[in-house]
Amino acid sequence: MKYRYNGLLRAIILLLCLPCVFSCMKTRQALYFNDLKDGVIASNLENAEPKIQKNDILSISVSSLNPEATAIFNTPNLVTTNSSTATGGMVQSSGYLVNEDGNLQFPLLGNIKAEGLSKKELKEQITKYLIDKKLLVDPIVNIRHLNFRVTVLGEVAHPTVVSVPSEKISLLEAIGLAGDLTIYAKRDNVLVIREEDGKKIVKRLNLNSTELFTSPYYYLKSNDIVYAEPNKSKVASSGRSERLLPIIFSGLSFMIIVADRIIK
């Protein structure tokens, strides 16, 4: 009788400990950069300036020795718009819209092809036009993206659209601004969706590995989408937890009643 009770008691303890055993096995998968050691990681990342795309909003400012002649070039052809930030605030901005033809309308110069150019190339082009048409002497042109943003979705604390005034953001920074990945996120299978040359590029990244630091997707580009997939535990728990928990507790209650009767 005592032997049966001891065996039943050990079975109950084992049943209660199983979730702890499996959770320990998954701990490494919930960590970033499992293979990271002290030292220096050589970076071969390309920090090429992104190309201007359709629907980009550009801030273009022009200055010269003649402020009156310059003023007309500093009036954007787009009304002020609002965009949300990672903190939930609103930012007002106005600039030149790159239309569906890839052009922008610039004062006195008319249509200027912008799509496919870098900011530096567009700056040089506008400067050349102003000089060749003798509109300004020694003009200084500055260009910035006003709608540089990335979207972070899926298993993060706060899915959001992140505005990037500095025009440079890493994947880790974007995830951090979204409140970090939840415990249910697949850290070894984070998707980055990028559009280039009219094509959608999908890249899966492993945040458990230090290879991320040398990936060309370490730094995000404007309009990139980051998606953190839920792991099997999250998918399973969302559908079964309501059904399994009552069964488990009923089974434990039954085993305890049986054990109590055996003792008696």
Salt bridges, closest charged atoms under 4 A:
ASP56 OD2 - HIS145 NE2 3.45
GLU115 OE1 - LYS113 NZ 3.92
GLU121 OE1 - LYS51 NZ 3.68
ASP132 OD2 - LYS128 NZ 2.70
GLU155 OE2 - LYS234 NZ 2.81
GLU167 OE1 - LYS119 NZ 2.56
GLU167 OE1 - HIS145 ND1 3.73
GLU195 OE1 - LYS200 NZ 3.33
GLU196 OE2 - LYS221 NZ 2.89
ASP224 OD2 - ARG194 NH2 2.74
GLU229 OE1 - LYS186 NZ 3.75
GLU229 OE2 - ARG204 NH1 3.40
ASP260 OD2 - LYS264 NZ 3.46
